[in-house]
């Protein structure tokens, strides 16, 4: 469920005007004031514009535009925007489906104390939305050792739901695959290859296989 409560409180009058008289001067003025503030970098306004586009309030519904504005606000630490953009990525709405990015934003929101984001993150990892196969130490298929290079926004997650970002262009190795996830066995660093002692799984879409 999208969290539009803050939006409805902050621009409730705009919503009502757009619904009753979409072309009214008052509605247009309110929208452009919000939009202008968003362009100037106000994260609350950016979140609100994202909601406007996602729901099609007074404008043509545009999921891609919603993603763009949610992400701008999310990058500035707006918790509700982080939650919403995460859902967009997990569901593949308005953007190519990317579970890793979705989990990254949920993890960021959870770090700010958002309980709903933490709950949803665990549900995604548990496979409730069929977007993530929960990795387990006693499951997975042994494969020929692979070398992979991480891409932007790659996350390493364990079965407890703890995810941490890893920089792009880092070489990792794997010997076990579970669905579309690889278990990390080693990581390349300044001191050469080192074994990865923790439990960590990386989504196939977030790495480049080195042939």
Helices and strands as residue ranges (DSSP letters): H 5-10, H 12-20, H 25-39, H 43-55, H 63-75, H 79-91, H 99-111, H 115-125, E 141-150, E 155-157, E 163-165, E 171-178, E 181-189, E 192-195, E 201-203, G 204-206, E 207-210
